[in-house]
Amino acid sequence: MKTFIGIHCSAITSDDWQRWEKAKAGAMVWSPFSNFWLYGSTADIAAAKKQGVSICIGSDWGPSGSKTVQAELKVAKLAGKKLGLGLTDRELVATVTTNPGDALSRCWNKVVGRLEAGAFGDITVLSATANNIWTHIVESTRPTLGSSSTTGSRAHLAQVATSRRAAGRMRGVRRDPRDYGIGFNLRPSPAVKSMLW
């Protein structure tokens, strides 16, 4: 069903994925760090994608997950390379932006994860230092992050893009990126790298 959101899905085989109706595929939350840490393997992302399941990335829980979704994104990139998933940086960014937004939109009957009138959406401001914006987002670290906002007019959002000081004055803006789950552990740990290689 389109409103079904599976968590981890590590035990689902490629045969199981084939039973999912493409028209009602739903979504899954992938937490590769936690999966590799706890089980030594992860979900069959290739089979899920083949069935049209929307892939979303989550950081799982404190004891075994990444500290942030940003860190989990980096682990997903490493896992994707190791498993030959062929995930582009643009697809990886979608796993933490539009894919979860679309999954929640189907459940809540409200637009989520889009910057449009009446929708629930956030923005993150990054300093532009790379030629490929998708790669820049995946590889970003705390110093490249600006601020996020869930409120404000178009004029306010323009101020956020041009001035961190202006962003700090906006109602609803949190100055510390950690308020949005963006923390210090932004690169995969040596333990995860050793599991993937």
N, CA, C and O of each residue as an XYZ file, in Angstrom:
788
protein
N       0.831     -1.173      0.000
C       0.000      0.000      0.000
C       0.877      1.238      0.000
O       1.954      1.236      0.597
N       0.435      2.280     -0.654
C       1.250      3.480     -0.824
C       1.599      4.173      0.477
O       2.596      4.892      0.544
N       0.802      3.974      1.506
C       1.082      4.631      2.780
C       1.928      3.770      3.710
O       2.208      4.173      4.839
N       2.337      2.595      3.252
C       3.181      1.732      4.072
C       4.623      2.226      4.021
O       5.173      2.454      2.944
N       5.227      2.387      5.191
C       6.633      2.775      5.272
C       7.337      1.701      6.104
O       7.156      1.633      7.320
N       8.129      0.876      5.451
C       8.863     -0.187      6.123
C      10.143      0.355      6.732
O      10.800      1.215      6.147
N      10.492     -0.143      7.894
C      11.716      0.291      8.563
C      12.757     -0.828      8.450
O      12.453     -1.987      8.736
N      13.945     -0.498      8.048
C      15.093     -1.388      7.859
C      14.888     -2.359      6.690
O      15.641     -2.302      5.718
N      13.914     -3.227      6.757
C      13.618     -4.199      5.689
C      14.797     -5.126      5.402
O      14.920     -5.649      4.294
N      15.653     -5.329      6.383
C      16.846     -6.160      6.197
C      16.524     -7.629      5.939
O      17.291     -8.322      5.272
N      15.418     -8.099      6.452
C      15.075     -9.515      6.298
C      14.288     -9.802      5.017
O      13.998    -10.961      4.720
N      13.948     -8.784      4.274
C      13.164     -8.978      3.052
C      14.097     -9.385      1.919
O      15.055     -8.677      1.609
N      13.813    -10.525      1.307
C      14.643    -11.047      0.222
C      14.207    -10.442     -1.101
O      13.176     -9.773     -1.179
N      14.991    -10.677     -2.133
C      14.617    -10.169     -3.461
C      13.310    -10.806     -3.927
O      12.525    -10.161     -4.622
N      13.067    -12.059     -3.555
C      11.782    -12.705     -3.888
C      10.624    -12.009     -3.167
O       9.556    -11.805     -3.744
N      10.849    -11.649     -1.900
C       9.811    -10.930     -1.151
C       9.494     -9.594     -1.812
O       8.330     -9.213     -1.933
N      10.541     -8.883     -2.239
C      10.314     -7.577     -2.872
C       9.480     -7.726     -4.137
O       8.689     -6.839     -4.459
N       9.640     -8.825     -4.855
C       8.893     -9.025     -6.099
C       7.394     -9.148     -5.853
O       6.599     -8.936     -6.768
N       7.002     -9.487     -4.633
C       5.574     -9.590     -4.303
C       4.918     -8.226     -4.098
O       3.692     -8.117     -4.113
N       5.729     -7.192     -3.908
C       5.174     -5.846     -3.712
C       4.640     -5.347     -5.046
O       5.323     -5.416     -6.068
N       3.422     -4.848     -5.022
C       2.851     -4.279     -6.242
C       3.490     -2.931     -6.503
O       3.525     -2.070     -5.624
N       3.999     -2.749     -7.718
C       4.679     -1.495     -8.047
C       3.763     -0.290     -7.857
O       4.212      0.764     -7.408
N       2.503     -0.436     -8.189
C       1.570      0.692     -8.080
C       1.303      1.084     -6.623
O       0.836      2.190     -6.349
N       1.598      0.181     -5.700
C       1.341      0.442     -4.274
C       2.618      0.283     -3.451
O       2.572     -0.157     -2.302
N       3.740      0.636     -4.034
C       5.034      0.289     -3.452
C       5.333      0.901     -2.093
O       5.989      0.252     -1.279
N       4.892      2.099     -1.811
C       5.203      2.709     -0.520
C       6.652      3.127     -0.412
O       7.282      3.505     -1.399
N       7.174      3.053      0.806
C       8.543      3.513      1.046
C       9.213      2.650      2.107
O       8.559      1.893      2.825
N      10.519      2.784      2.186
C      11.268      2.132      3.252
C      12.304      3.101      3.791
O      12.815      3.955      3.066
N      12.607      2.956      5.077
C      13.648      3.766      5.706
C      14.877      2.886      5.856
O      14.842      1.849      6.518
N      15.956      3.314      5.233
C      17.209      2.568      5.197
C      18.185      3.197      6.193
O      18.420      4.405      6.155
N      18.740      2.399      7.062
C      19.743      2.843      8.033
C      20.978      1.955      7.890
O      21.203      1.075      8.721
N      21.779      2.175      6.846
C      22.878      1.247      6.577
C      23.900      1.127      7.704
O      24.408      0.032      7.947
N      24.217      2.218      8.396
C      25.200      2.122      9.476
C      24.727      1.117     10.528
O      25.459      0.196     10.890
N      23.509      1.302     11.010
C      22.952      0.427     12.037
C      22.841     -1.008     11.532
O      23.142     -1.956     12.258
N      22.402     -1.162     10.275
C      22.264     -2.506      9.705
C      23.602     -3.242      9.693
O      23.690     -4.389     10.131
N      24.636     -2.580      9.194
C      25.956     -3.215      9.153
C      26.506     -3.440     10.560
O      27.134     -4.463     10.834
N      26.269     -2.486     11.438
C      26.775     -2.589     12.814
C      26.141     -3.774     13.544
O      26.837     -4.557     14.190
N      24.812     -3.898     13.438
C      24.099     -4.931     14.182
C      24.060     -6.283     13.477
O      24.153     -7.325     14.126
N      23.922     -6.272     12.149
C      23.655     -7.516     11.424
C      24.732     -7.910     10.415
O      24.731     -9.035      9.916
N      25.643     -6.998     10.115
C      26.673     -7.297      9.128
C      26.184     -7.270      7.701
O      26.928     -7.628      6.788
N      24.952     -6.855      7.488
C      24.385     -6.748      6.142
C      23.319     -5.655      6.178
O      23.061     -5.052      7.220
N      22.716     -5.416      5.038
C      21.688     -4.374      4.981
C      20.589     -4.791      4.011
O      20.651     -5.859      3.401
N      19.595     -3.941      3.880
C      18.448     -4.236      3.010
C      18.882     -4.362      1.550
O      19.894     -3.796      1.138
N      18.108     -5.104      0.787
C      18.354     -5.269     -0.645
C      17.781     -4.040     -1.359
O      16.668     -4.070     -1.885
N      18.563     -2.971     -1.362
C      18.120     -1.697     -1.922
C      17.847     -1.817     -3.419
O      16.890     -1.224     -3.918
N      18.664     -2.569     -4.134
C      18.464     -2.730     -5.578
C      17.102     -3.356     -5.881
O      16.398     -2.903     -6.784
N      16.730     -4.392     -5.132
C      15.430     -5.049     -5.349
C      14.283     -4.124     -4.972
O      13.256     -4.102     -5.651
N      14.447     -3.358     -3.893
C      13.402     -2.419     -3.475
C      13.194     -1.348     -4.544
O      12.061     -1.031     -4.905
N      14.297     -0.797     -5.046
C      14.196      0.232     -6.106
C      13.521     -0.340     -7.351
O      12.715      0.334     -7.992
N      13.854     -1.581     -7.687
C      13.283     -2.222     -8.877
C      11.759     -2.317     -8.778
O      11.060     -2.249     -9.789
N      11.254     -2.472     -7.560
C       9.800     -2.561     -7.350
C       9.150     -1.192     -7.178
O       7.941     -1.100     -6.966
N       9.947     -0.131     -7.270
C       9.380      1.210     -7.161
C       9.230      1.708     -5.740
O       8.562      2.716     -5.507
N       9.841      1.020     -4.781
C       9.780      1.455     -3.387
C      10.654      2.698     -3.242
O      11.800      2.719     -3.690
N      10.105      3.717     -2.620
C      10.837      4.960     -2.385
C      11.807      4.747     -1.221
O      11.395      4.342     -0.134
N      13.086      5.017     -1.448
C      14.102      4.808     -0.427
C      14.320      6.107      0.351
O      14.575      7.161     -0.232
N      14.214      6.010      1.665
C      14.462      7.142      2.557
C      15.583      6.727      3.508
O      15.709      5.548      3.838
N      16.385      7.674      3.944
C      17.469      7.355      4.869
C      17.114      7.876      6.248
O      16.656      9.007      6.408
N      17.338      7.016      7.252
C      17.149      7.399      8.644
C      18.384      7.035      9.437
O      19.135      6.141      9.046
N      18.599      7.718     10.547
C      19.810      7.474     11.329
C      19.620      6.425     12.417
O      20.554      6.154     13.172
N      18.446      5.832     12.518
C      18.125      4.803     13.498
C      18.225      5.361     14.914
O      17.979      6.552     15.105
N      18.565      4.578     15.883
C      18.549      5.006     17.279
C      19.971      5.184     17.789
O      20.931      4.756     17.148
N      20.096      5.819     18.948
C      21.389      6.195     19.512
C      22.430      5.113     19.637
O      23.558      5.331     19.196
N      22.129      3.949     20.213
C      23.183      2.957     20.440
C      23.854      2.420     19.179
O      25.038      2.085     19.222
N      23.138      2.326     18.055
C      23.775      1.729     16.879
C      23.682      2.580     15.623
O      24.296      2.237     14.612
N      22.946      3.663     15.652
C      22.795      4.465     14.449
C      23.806      5.583     14.356
O      24.528      5.866     15.312
N      23.855      6.215     13.203
C      24.679      7.413     13.049
C      24.086      8.496     13.935
O      22.905      8.449     14.280
N      24.899      9.462     14.296
C      24.403     10.541     15.139
C      23.460     11.465     14.372
O      22.605     12.121     14.968
N      23.617     11.514     13.053
C      22.812     12.427     12.244
C      22.432     11.777     10.918
O      23.053     10.807     10.484
N      21.415     12.323     10.292
C      21.037     11.878      8.952
C      22.148     12.252      7.972
O      22.403     11.524      7.013
N      22.802     13.374      8.210
C      23.919     13.787      7.354
C      25.029     12.736      7.370
O      25.598     12.421      6.326
N      25.336     12.196      8.542
C      26.351     11.143      8.639
C      25.861      9.870      7.955
O      26.631      9.191      7.275
N      24.591      9.550      8.133
C      24.025      8.340      7.515
C      24.080      8.433      5.990
O      24.250      7.425      5.305
N      23.938      9.638      5.474
C      24.029      9.860      4.030
C      25.409      9.460      3.518
O      25.532      8.873      2.443
N      26.429      9.773      4.277
C      27.792      9.402      3.893
C      27.992      7.887      3.949
O      28.659      7.313      3.088
N      27.421      7.249      4.952
C      27.499      5.793      5.048
C      26.745      5.161      3.876
O      27.209      4.181      3.294
N      25.591      5.718      3.535
C      24.816      5.199      2.404
C      25.616      5.293      1.106
O      25.545      4.397      0.265
N      26.372      6.367      0.946
C      27.202      6.493     -0.259
C      28.274      5.409     -0.285
O      28.509      4.792     -1.324
N      28.931      5.171      0.865
C      29.939      4.100      0.943
C      29.309      2.729      0.687
O      29.851      1.915     -0.061
N      28.164      2.489      1.313
C      27.478      1.199      1.131
C      27.055      1.027     -0.323
O      27.197     -0.053     -0.896
N      26.533      2.100     -0.914
C      26.116      2.039     -2.314
C      27.258      1.670     -3.237
O      27.082      0.885     -4.168
N      28.445      2.242     -2.980
C      29.617      1.903     -3.789
C      30.017      0.451     -3.571
O      30.274     -0.276     -4.530
N      30.071      0.032     -2.319
C      30.494     -1.333     -1.991
C      29.541     -2.378     -2.572
O      29.975     -3.423     -3.056
N      28.241     -2.087     -2.520
C      27.230     -3.043     -2.987
C      26.900     -2.886     -4.469
O      26.087     -3.638     -5.006
N      27.524     -1.917     -5.130
C      27.279     -1.699     -6.557
C      25.862     -1.238     -6.867
O      25.276     -1.647     -7.869
N      25.316     -0.390     -6.010
C      23.934      0.058     -6.183
C      23.783      1.137     -7.252
O      22.678      1.398     -7.727
N      24.883      1.753     -7.621
C      24.823      2.788     -8.640
C      24.030      4.017     -8.224
O      23.441      4.690     -9.070
N      24.010      4.316     -6.924
C      23.275      5.476     -6.438
C      24.045      6.747     -6.754
O      25.212      6.878     -6.384
N      23.398      7.679     -7.437
C      24.038      8.963     -7.700
C      23.887      9.854     -6.474
O      23.052      9.590     -5.609
N      24.683     10.895     -6.402
C      24.549     11.832     -5.289
C      23.171     12.494     -5.308
O      22.608     12.782     -4.251
N      22.636     12.732     -6.476
C      21.291     13.311     -6.566
C      20.259     12.355     -5.962
O      19.371     12.791     -5.230
N      20.368     11.065     -6.260
C      19.453     10.085     -5.668
C      19.625     10.019     -4.158
O      18.644      9.896     -3.425
N      20.872     10.102     -3.688
C      21.111     10.077     -2.246
C      20.486     11.291     -1.560
O      19.897     11.155     -0.488
N      20.604     12.466     -2.159
C      19.982     13.663     -1.576
C      18.467     13.478     -1.508
O      17.836     13.889     -0.535
N      17.893     12.872     -2.519
C      16.441     12.622     -2.516
C      16.033     11.720     -1.351
O      14.908     11.824     -0.863
N      16.929     10.835     -0.896
C      16.582      9.929      0.210
C      16.410     10.653      1.536
O      15.847     10.094      2.478
N      16.884     11.884      1.622
C      16.730     12.660      2.866
C      15.891     13.916      2.656
O      15.735     14.719      3.576
N      15.353     14.089      1.456
C      14.557     15.294      1.168
C      13.202     14.917      0.576
O      12.225     14.751      1.307
N      13.146     14.784     -0.720
C      11.863     14.571     -1.402
C      11.252     13.201     -1.160
O      10.032     13.090     -1.040
N      12.072     12.149     -1.084
C      11.493     10.815     -0.873
C      10.738     10.714      0.451
O       9.588     10.274      0.451
N      11.345     11.108      1.592
C      10.573     11.055      2.834
C       9.398     12.028      2.816
O       8.341     11.745      3.380
N       9.587     13.170      2.166
C       8.478     14.122      2.050
C       7.303     13.519      1.308
O       6.156     13.657      1.733
N       7.584     12.851      0.197
C       6.511     12.209     -0.580
C       5.835     11.097      0.216
O       4.613     10.953      0.176
N       6.633     10.312      0.940
C       6.065      9.217      1.748
C       5.127      9.774      2.815
O       4.030      9.250      3.010
N       5.548     10.823      3.500
C       4.696     11.423      4.523
C       3.487     12.121      3.909
O       2.409     12.125      4.502
N       3.654     12.706      2.738
C       2.529     13.356      2.053
C       1.414     12.363      1.772
O       0.235     12.680      1.925
N       1.795     11.158      1.358
C       0.779     10.135      1.074
C       0.039      9.730      2.345
O      -1.152      9.424      2.301
N       0.743      9.728      3.474
C       0.117      9.343      4.745
C      -0.722     10.465      5.343
O      -1.795     10.213      5.892
N      -0.248     11.681      5.243
C      -0.892     12.815      5.898
C      -1.841     13.596      4.995
O      -2.551     14.485      5.465
N      -1.859     13.272      3.705
C      -2.659     14.042      2.739
C      -2.342     15.532      2.829
O      -3.234     16.376      2.749
N      -1.059     15.839      2.997
C      -0.569     17.212      3.092
C       0.799     17.230      2.424
O       1.598     16.318      2.633
N       1.077     18.250      1.628
C       2.369     18.324      0.958
C       3.469     18.521      2.000
O       3.408     19.430      2.828
N       4.481     17.642      1.938
C       5.606     17.670      2.870
C       6.894     17.623      2.057
O       6.973     16.945      1.033
N       7.893     18.348      2.526
C       9.204     18.276      1.886
C       9.332     19.073      0.615
O      10.239     18.832     -0.183
N       8.449     20.007      0.417
C       8.488     20.870     -0.768
C       8.389     22.316     -0.304
O       7.710     22.616      0.678
N       9.057     23.192     -1.002
C       8.951     24.618     -0.695
C       7.862     25.213     -1.576
O       8.130     25.759     -2.646
N       6.632     25.093     -1.098
C       5.490     25.653     -1.807
C       4.431     26.052     -0.787
O       4.436     25.581      0.350
N       3.539     26.915     -1.205
C       2.525     27.460     -0.302
C       1.738     26.338      0.367
O       1.286     25.405     -0.297
N       1.576     26.436      1.692
C       0.791     25.480      2.457
C       1.484     24.177      2.782
O       0.906     23.327      3.459
N       2.700     23.999      2.320
C       3.428     22.739      2.544
C       4.281     22.823      3.795
O       4.671     23.907      4.230
N       4.569     21.639      4.374
C       5.559     21.546      5.442
C       6.906     21.366      4.757
O       7.098     20.412      4.003
N       7.833     22.272      5.013
C       9.143     22.144      4.385
C      10.202     22.870      5.175
O       9.906     23.828      5.890
N      11.419     22.425      5.053
C      12.578     23.044      5.678
C      13.563     23.420      4.585
O      13.524     22.886      3.476
N      14.433     24.338      4.918
C      15.538     24.624      4.010
C      16.830     24.521      4.790
O      16.866     24.730      6.002
N      17.870     24.199      4.084
C      19.212     24.214      4.653
C      20.063     25.042      3.714
O      20.025     24.848      2.499
N      20.821     25.953      4.264
C      21.680     26.816      3.468
C      23.103     26.291      3.545
O      23.644     26.091      4.633
N      23.702     26.070      2.387
C      25.078     25.596      2.311
C      25.915     26.633      1.578
O      25.424     27.296      0.664
N      27.159     26.775      1.968
C      28.034     27.649      1.198
C      28.401     26.899     -0.081
O      28.760     25.722     -0.040
N      28.309     27.582     -1.196
C      28.554     26.952     -2.494
C      30.046     26.884     -2.759
O      30.689     27.903     -3.012
N      30.593     25.678     -2.699
C      32.025     25.511     -2.928
C      32.322     24.395     -3.927
O      33.490     24.137     -4.217
N      31.323     23.742     -4.449
C      31.562     22.613     -5.354
C      30.843     22.846     -6.673
O      29.851     23.573     -6.732
N      31.347     22.229     -7.721
C      30.705     22.337     -9.028
C      29.417     21.532     -9.087
O      28.448     21.960     -9.714
N      29.393     20.376     -8.444
C      28.221     19.518     -8.451
C      27.473     19.701     -7.127
O      27.946     19.260     -6.080
N      26.317     20.346     -7.175
C      25.576     20.662     -5.953
C      25.180     19.403     -5.192
O      25.185     19.410     -3.961
N      24.836     18.317     -5.893
C      24.407     17.085     -5.228
C      25.571     16.477     -4.445
O      25.396     16.041     -3.307
N      26.748     16.448     -5.048
C      27.938     15.947     -4.355
C      28.265     16.845     -3.168
O      28.641     16.360     -2.100
N      28.123     18.140     -3.355
C      28.400     19.095     -2.280
C      27.489     18.832     -1.081
O      27.939     18.887      0.063
N      26.223     18.548     -1.336
C      25.284     18.278     -0.243
C      25.683     16.995      0.491
O      25.727     16.967      1.721
N      25.969     15.946     -0.261
C      26.332     14.664      0.363
C      27.627     14.792      1.165
O      27.749     14.205      2.240
N      28.578     15.543      0.658
C      29.883     15.645      1.308
C      29.993     16.821      2.274
O      31.056     17.042      2.855
N      28.921     17.573      2.454
C      28.987     18.750      3.326
C      29.294     18.357      4.765
O      28.965     17.261      5.218
N      29.929     19.275      5.459
C      30.254     19.095      6.870
C      29.701     20.282      7.636
O      29.223     21.246      7.037
N      29.762     20.219      8.920
C      29.149     21.250      9.752
C      29.559     22.673      9.376
O      28.686     23.540      9.328
N      30.836     22.969      9.107
C      31.178     24.352      8.767
C      30.523     24.874      7.487
O      30.399     26.087      7.319
N      30.098     23.975      6.572
C      29.473     24.447      5.337
C      27.977     24.666      5.504
O      27.325     25.210      4.613
N      27.426     24.242      6.649
C      25.998     24.380      6.865
C      25.672     25.757      7.398
O      26.369     26.273      8.272
N      24.603     26.360      6.868
C      24.170     27.663      7.337
C      23.100     27.508      8.387
O      23.407     27.285      9.558
N      21.843     27.622      7.985
C      20.745     27.537      8.935
C      19.545     26.918      8.249
O      19.512     26.774      7.027
N      18.564     26.555      9.054
C      17.342     25.963      8.531
C      16.154     26.729      9.061
O      16.227     27.351     10.121
N      15.061     26.685      8.327
C      13.874     27.412      8.744
C      12.625     26.645      8.344
O      12.579     26.035      7.276
N      11.632     26.677      9.186
C      10.341     26.094      8.814
C       9.289     27.178      8.694
O       8.131     26.886      8.395
N       9.676     28.431      8.923
C       8.739     29.537      8.819
C       9.388     30.670      8.055
O      10.604     30.688      7.864
N       8.575     31.614      7.620
C       9.112     32.811      6.983
C       8.566     33.026      5.594
O       8.166     32.087      4.905
N       8.560     34.283      5.199
C       8.078     34.660      3.875
C       9.190     34.464      2.851
O      10.322     34.139      3.210
N       8.868     34.660      1.590
C       9.866     34.558      0.538
C      11.006     35.553      0.786
O      12.173     35.240      0.553
N      10.657     36.739      1.256
C      11.681     37.745      1.552
C      12.597     37.270      2.676
O      13.811     37.463      2.618
N      12.004     36.640      3.708
C      12.831     36.108      4.796
C      13.759     35.014      4.297
O      14.930     34.971      4.674
N      13.243     34.128      3.448
C      14.065     33.038      2.939
C      15.207     33.581      2.088
O      16.302     33.019      2.090
N      14.961     34.671      1.360
C      16.026     35.299      0.581
C      17.102     35.845      1.515
O      18.292     35.774      1.206
N      16.686     36.387      2.655
C      17.655     36.886      3.628
C      18.506     35.745      4.175
O      19.706     35.907      4.392
N      17.881     34.598      4.396
C      18.635     33.447      4.899
C      19.735     33.080      3.922
O      20.856     32.769      4.321
N      19.411     33.118      2.651
C      20.385     32.733      1.637
C      21.541     33.716      1.539
O      22.618     33.352      1.066
N      21.338     34.951      1.974
C      22.389     35.954      1.816
C      23.065     36.361      3.114
O      24.139     36.961      3.083
N      22.463     36.051      4.253
C      23.048     36.536      5.502
C      22.729     35.620      6.665
O      21.560     35.415      6.992
N      23.744     35.072      7.286
C      23.520     34.233      8.462
C      22.985     35.070      9.611
O      22.184     34.589     10.413
N      23.429     36.337      9.697
C      22.918     37.189     10.768
C      21.433     37.441     10.592
O      20.693     37.446     11.575
N      20.980     37.651      9.365
C      19.556     37.846      9.112
C      18.788     36.577      9.450
O      17.679     36.646      9.982
N      19.363     35.425      9.149
C      18.696     34.159      9.443
C      18.488     33.998     10.933
O      17.459     33.474     11.359
N      19.451     34.441     11.741
C      19.337     34.321     13.186
C      18.209     35.153     13.759
O      17.718     34.853     14.847
N      17.784     36.193     13.051
C      16.700     37.045     13.539
C      15.320     36.508     13.178
O      14.319     36.958     13.735
N      15.255     35.547     12.247
C      13.955     35.038     11.812
C      13.283     34.219     12.896
O      13.939     33.446     13.595
N      11.978     34.385     13.038
C      11.223     33.564     13.978
C      11.249     32.125     13.469
O      11.012     31.876     12.287
N      11.532     31.202     14.344
C      11.522     29.789     13.964
C      12.865     29.264     13.497
O      13.006     28.062     13.272
N      13.853     30.127     13.347
C      15.162     29.660     12.911
C      15.982     29.278     14.125
O      16.055     30.021     15.104
N      16.588     28.132     14.052
C      17.474     27.693     15.116
C      18.900     27.982     14.660
O      19.298     27.573     13.569
N      19.655     28.674     15.474
C      21.005     29.052     15.077
C      21.964     27.878     15.042
O      22.883     27.860     14.222
N      21.776     26.914     15.898
C      22.702     25.800     15.996
C      22.195     24.648     15.128
O      21.111     24.124     15.382
N      22.956     24.245     14.110
C      22.512     23.155     13.238
C      22.192     21.865     13.985
O      21.437     21.032     13.483
N      22.763     21.689     15.192
C      22.466     20.466     15.944
C      20.986     20.384     16.305
O      20.472     19.293     16.555
N      20.285     21.539     16.336
C      18.854     21.531     16.609
C      18.091     20.764     15.540
O      16.978     20.295     15.782
N      18.677     20.637     14.373
C      18.052     19.892     13.294
C      18.713     18.539     13.099
O      18.532     17.907     12.058
N      19.478     18.083     14.087
C      20.087     16.760     13.994
C      21.373     16.741     13.213
O      21.841     15.671     12.824
N      21.963     17.904     12.971
C      23.218     17.940     12.250
C      24.311     18.082     13.290
O      24.420     19.122     13.939
N      25.107     17.062     13.453
C      26.074     17.052     14.539
C      27.507     17.039     14.072
O      27.819     17.433     12.949
N      28.361     16.588     14.938
C      29.784     16.643     14.672
C      30.308     15.427     13.926
O      31.282     15.546     13.183
N      29.699     14.270     14.096
C      30.190     13.037     13.511
C      29.667     12.914     12.085
O      28.744     12.143     11.823
N      30.261     13.680     11.159
C      29.730     13.751      9.805
C      30.440     12.842      8.817
O      30.016     12.743      7.666
N      31.492     12.187      9.226
C      32.193     11.267      8.333
C      32.046      9.865      8.885
O      32.077      9.675     10.101
N      31.888      8.886      8.025
C      31.758      7.510      8.518
C      32.958      7.113      9.354
O      34.094      7.454      9.027
N      32.704      6.398     10.422
C      33.776      5.986     11.316
C      34.631      4.893     10.667
O      34.188      4.246      9.718
N      35.843      4.686     11.166
C      36.685      3.601     10.650
C      36.008      2.232     10.786
O      36.222      1.345      9.959
N      35.181      2.064     11.846
C      34.502      0.780     12.032
C      33.563      0.496     10.867
O      33.518     -0.629     10.369
N      32.813      1.506     10.428
C      31.899      1.304      9.303
C      32.694      1.062      8.025
O      32.343      0.183      7.239
N      33.751      1.821      7.809
C      34.564      1.613      6.611
C      35.111      0.198      6.558
O      35.132     -0.423      5.496
N      35.560     -0.322      7.719
C      36.120     -1.668      7.718
C      35.052     -2.720      7.457
O      35.343     -3.763      6.871
N      33.806     -2.457      7.887
C      32.727     -3.413      7.609
C      32.380     -3.427      6.132
O      32.011     -4.466      5.586
N      32.498     -2.267      5.480
C      32.121     -2.165      4.080
C      33.205     -2.673      3.141
O      32.928     -3.028      1.996
N      34.436     -2.705      3.631
C      35.529     -3.172      2.772
C      36.013     -4.466      3.246
O      36.935     -5.033      2.659
